[in-house]
Every structure is written in C-alpha cells, then in structure tokens.
Amino acid sequence: MKKYLVTALVCGLLFVSGTARAQKYSIQTNVLDWATLFTFNLEGGISMSQHFSAHLGFRYNPWSFEKSNGSSFKLQQTAFYGGVRYWPWYVNSGFWVVAKLQYQSFNYGGFSIPGIIDENGWQGSGGFGPGIGLGYTFMLNESVNLEVGAGGWVPNYRDLGLRVLPDFLSLSFVYVF
C-alpha cells in the first residue's frame, strides 16, 4: 500500500510539473543535517505556478561512532519525502508552507534526549505519514537563496505505532536555475 501511495505522489508531481510554464528548478542541502553527525541530504524542487512548487528529497545517515567506554552513539536514518509548498508572495522567495508525505526508518542511540530517547536508544522501522512545516527563504542573489524552516510529521511505525514528531529544522542553501 505504501509503495502505491509514494508512486502516486511522484507521478502526480511529475504530471503537474510537466504542465507548468516558466518553470524554475532548485536544488538544496540542509547545513543543519550535515552538522548532525554528517547526515547526507538533498532536495530538488520545481515551480508549478507563481505560488506553488513541488519538492522531492532524501536524508541518509549510516554512521555509528564508538565511545571511549566501548558503547556507541548514532543518529542513523533513511528518509524519502515529497510534497508541495505554497508561497504567498512568489516561488523561491519569502514565506512558505509545506505539506508532504514521508517515509523514514531510523536507529538512534548512545545518548539521551529527555522524553524522546533514552540511553538504550530508539528504533523505528518503516514509518510513513504526512507532515507540515513553514519557513522563510532569503534571496541572496539571482541564483542562490538561504532558507530557514521547521516542521513536524505524524508517522505510523509498525513497531512504535502512531506518533507526532519533529521532522526537520533547516538552514539550507538553495541553488535556483
């Protein structure tokens, strides 16, 4: 079922983007994800109209780091997402709101965040669900933007059940072409 939903989302985004005029494409990476134990991340976007753009992206972190006492800490994850942004002013500038669907598996451990992760870790395999977020894009020049944003999502993990979780905190560099 999840595969069909993701396939339908991608096909819909490609169909809508293929009918847009004066398309602008963008590619971006989140500096804060890179600073979080070297999490690879990339997002591509395409404008669909003056106020809407479609985005597909991923995050990936395979690393596990050993502590001096022999234990390890990790923020491993694999995430794929796609969604649509609404820009009140104009695509790739100013405020935006995003609605998206996301799949994520993760394995966190070796440190604690009160109320979320204990020293033994937390693992979720195959969570899928909707998310929302908001942010602001600063136009640095004709092709480069700086973006800040935050969001959350509601995944349903097979082994953890339904949760409301923070999804992203971004400080991203965006190249528009």
C-alpha positions in Angstrom: 0.0 0.0 0.0 2.8 2.4 0.9 4.6 1.8 -2.3 1.4 2.7 -4.3 1.0 5.9 -2.3 4.6 7.0 -3.0 4.3 6.1 -6.6 1.0 8.0 -7.0 2.6 11.1 -5.3 5.7 11.0 -7.6 3.5 10.5 -10.7 1.2 13.4 -9.7 4.1 15.7 -9.0 5.7 14.9 -12.4 2.4 15.4 -14.2 1.7 18.7 -12.6 5.3 19.9 -13.1 5.2 18.9 -16.8 2.2 21.3 -17.4 3.7 24.3 -15.7 5.0 27.3 -17.7 8.2 29.2 -17.0 9.5 26.5 -14.7 12.3 27.2 -12.3 14.2 24.3 -10.8 16.0 24.3 -7.5 18.4 22.0 -5.6 19.2 22.4 -1.9 21.0 20.9 1.0 20.4 21.5 4.7 23.5 22.6 6.7 22.0 21.5 10.0 21.5 18.0 8.8 25.2 17.9 7.8 26.1 19.1 11.2 24.0 16.3 12.8 26.6 13.6 12.5 27.1 14.0 8.8 23.6 13.3 7.6 23.6 13.3 3.7 20.6 15.3 2.4 19.4 16.7 -0.9 16.2 18.1 -2.1 15.1 19.0 -5.6 12.2 21.4 -6.5 10.2 22.6 -9.4 7.9 25.6 -9.6 4.4 24.7 -10.7 2.9 28.3 -10.7 3.6 31.7 -9.2 2.6 30.3 -5.7 3.2 26.6 -5.7 6.3 24.3 -6.1 6.8 20.6 -5.8 9.7 19.0 -3.9 11.3 15.6 -3.6 14.2 14.9 -1.2 16.1 12.4 1.0 18.2 12.2 4.2 20.6 9.4 4.9 23.0 8.7 7.8 24.7 5.3 8.1 27.2 6.3 10.7 27.8 4.8 14.2 30.5 6.3 16.4 32.3 4.5 19.2 32.6 6.0 22.7 35.7 5.5 24.9 33.8 3.1 27.1 33.1 0.7 24.2 29.5 1.7 23.6 28.4 3.7 20.5 26.2 6.6 19.6 24.3 7.1 16.4 21.6 9.0 14.6 21.2 6.7 11.7 18.3 7.3 9.3 16.9 6.8 5.8 14.2 9.2 4.8 12.4 9.9 1.5 9.8 12.6 1.1 7.8 14.6 -1.4 5.4 17.5 -1.1 4.1 20.8 -2.2 5.0 24.3 -1.0 2.7 27.3 -1.0 4.5 30.6 -1.4 2.2 33.7 -0.6 4.5 36.1 -2.4 6.3 34.2 -5.2 8.0 30.9 -5.6 11.5 30.7 -4.1 11.2 33.9 -2.2 9.7 34.9 1.2 7.4 32.8 3.4 6.3 29.3 2.6 4.2 26.5 4.0 4.8 22.8 3.1 2.6 19.7 3.1 4.3 16.4 2.4 4.4 12.7 2.7 7.4 11.0 4.1 8.9 7.5 4.7 11.6 7.1 7.3 13.4 4.4 9.2 15.9 5.2 12.0 18.1 3.9 14.7 19.1 6.4 17.4 21.2 5.5 20.5 24.1 6.2 22.8 22.8 9.5 24.2 19.6 10.7 25.7 17.1 13.4 24.9 14.6 13.6 27.8 11.1 12.4 26.8 12.3 11.2 23.4 15.4 9.0 23.5 16.9 7.2 26.5 20.5 5.8 26.7 19.4 2.5 25.3 18.2 4.2 22.1 15.1 4.2 20.0 14.5 2.5 16.7 11.7 2.8 14.1 11.4 0.7 11.0 9.3 1.8 8.1 7.4 4.8 9.3 5.1 6.6 6.8 3.0 9.6 7.2 2.0 13.2 6.5 4.0 16.3 7.6 3.7 20.1 7.6 6.2 22.8 8.0 6.9 26.5 7.4 9.8 28.7 6.7 11.3 31.8 5.0 13.6 32.0 2.0 16.1 34.9 1.7 17.1 35.7 -1.8 20.9 36.3 -1.7 21.2 36.8 -5.5 19.6 35.7 -8.7 20.6 32.0 -8.2 21.4 31.5 -4.5 18.9 31.5 -1.6 19.3 30.9 2.1 16.3 29.1 3.6 15.2 28.6 7.3 12.4 26.4 8.3 10.9 23.9 10.8 8.3 21.2 10.6 6.8 18.1 12.1 5.1 14.9 11.0 2.8 12.1 12.1 4.4 8.7 11.2 2.8 5.4 11.8 5.6 2.9 12.7 4.9 -0.8 12.7 6.8 -1.3 15.9 6.1 2.1 17.6 2.6 3.0 16.5 1.3 6.4 15.7 3.5 9.4 16.9 3.6 13.1 16.5 7.3 14.0 16.0 9.5 16.9 14.9 10.7 16.3 11.4 13.1 19.0 10.3 14.9 22.1 11.4 16.6 23.6 8.3 19.2 26.2 7.4 19.6 25.4 3.7 21.5 26.7 0.8 19.4 26.7 -2.4 20.6 27.0 -5.9 17.8 28.1 -8.4 18.2 27.6 -12.1 
